[in-house]
Amino acid sequence: MALKRWRKDVDEVLKLKTLENCNLSEIMETTDKLNPFNLTMTLTLNNRPYNGQSVKLVIRAEPDYPFKSPRANFLTEMYHPNINKGPGGLLDMDMVCPSTRAWKLNTTLTEFVSAVIQVLNKPTSRHVLRADISKE
């Protein structure tokens, strides 16, 4: 079931060109024997303060997807209060934080990507990972 659902959700994301005022490109599914649930893409952010900056995003899901939410990591270093510092920065947001239980079985990968972009556009003060920039 997990691979079938993942395939369906990936096919939906592959059709996207824009989402939440953000351009999506270079969307590729990467698989290996250990984990067939990986998706990479380039997001070109059109809102302030990024104004056209492109970042690489990797979405990884566990074999029990969709029962457990995927994780979002940035390969591009991001200056953002909800993303760990450095390349490979993990995004911490309501949707992927287990304590909020915002992930639901029927949540799609497109909705997940949309939520990632929304957090980039409007940081949340509830899950700050970088207190040094959260006050700006």
Secondary structure, DSSP 8 states (H G I E B T S, - for coil): -HHHHHHHHHHHHHT-SEETTEEEEEEEEE--SS---EEEEEEEE-STTTTTEEEEEEEE--TTTTSS--EEEESS----TTB-SSTTEEB--TTT-GGG----TT--HHHHHHHHHHHHHS--STT-S-HHHHT-
